[in-house]
């Protein structure tokens, strides 16, 4: 799972029929301090998230399972809306050492 912020939505009137009925959202990936990481991605919304909200999302096979569409061309899915993030700042991640 990863942290992201909803930047907007995508409307595609012509798309793969297996995506019909799903809301597509633009997500900016974030680090634990809410700093942008990489390029925004498009994800299927499974929880009813709105623009500006912090969310949990997953990618790959987990995204297809979250959307309950294992045969769909889904690479990312929003799986939760974040209420709060608490980070203990005294212990940096191993990647930062």
HUWOWO-V104561 format. One record per residue. N is the residue number from 1. SS is DSSP state (A for helix, B for strand, O for the rest). D_FIRST is the distance of its C-alpha to the first C-alpha in Angstrom with 2 decimals. Layout:
N;SS;D_FIRST / N;SS;D_FIRST
This chain:
1;O;0.00 / 2;B;3.75 / 3;B;7.05 / 4;B;9.84 / 5;B;13.36 / 6;B;15.23 / 7;B;18.24 / 8;B;20.05 / 9;B;20.45 / 10;B;21.88 / 11;O;24.86 / 12;O;25.84 / 13;O;28.92 / 14;O;29.15 / 15;O;26.10 / 16;O;25.31 / 17;A;26.56 / 18;A;23.43 / 19;A;21.64 / 20;O;24.45 / 21;O;23.59 / 22;O;20.04 / 23;B;19.47 / 24;B;18.00 / 25;B;16.53 / 26;B;16.30 / 27;B;13.26 / 28;B;13.71 / 29;B;10.83 / 30;B;11.53 / 31;O;11.76 / 32;O;12.20 / 33;O;15.68 / 34;O;14.75 / 35;O;16.40 / 36;B;15.78 / 37;O;14.30 / 38;O;15.61 / 39;O;16.70 / 40;O;15.55 / 41;B;14.19 / 42;B;15.13 / 43;B;12.94 / 44;B;14.31 / 45;B;14.31 / 46;O;14.20 / 47;O;14.72 / 48;O;17.44 / 49;O;15.96 / 50;O;18.61 / 51;O;19.36 / 52;O;18.65 / 53;O;16.03 / 54;B;12.87 / 55;B;9.89 / 56;B;6.28 / 57;B;5.52 / 58;B;4.73 / 59;B;7.63 / 60;O;10.58 / 61;A;12.02 / 62;A;9.18 / 63;A;9.77 / 64;A;13.42 / 65;A;13.25 / 66;A;11.52 / 67;O;14.40 / 68;O;16.81 / 69;O;18.18 / 70;O;17.84 / 71;O;20.69 / 72;O;19.53 / 73;O;18.72 / 74;O;15.23 / 75;O;12.81 / 76;B;10.19 / 77;B;9.87 / 78;B;9.47 / 79;B;8.71 / 80;B;9.81 / 81;B;12.20 / 82;O;12.07 / 83;O;15.53 / 84;O;15.55 / 85;O;14.00 / 86;O;16.21 / 87;O;16.16 / 88;O;18.93 / 89;O;20.38 / 90;O;22.85 / 91;O;20.51 / 92;O;19.03 / 93;O;16.17 / 94;A;17.80 / 95;A;17.12 / 96;A;19.31 / 97;O;22.13
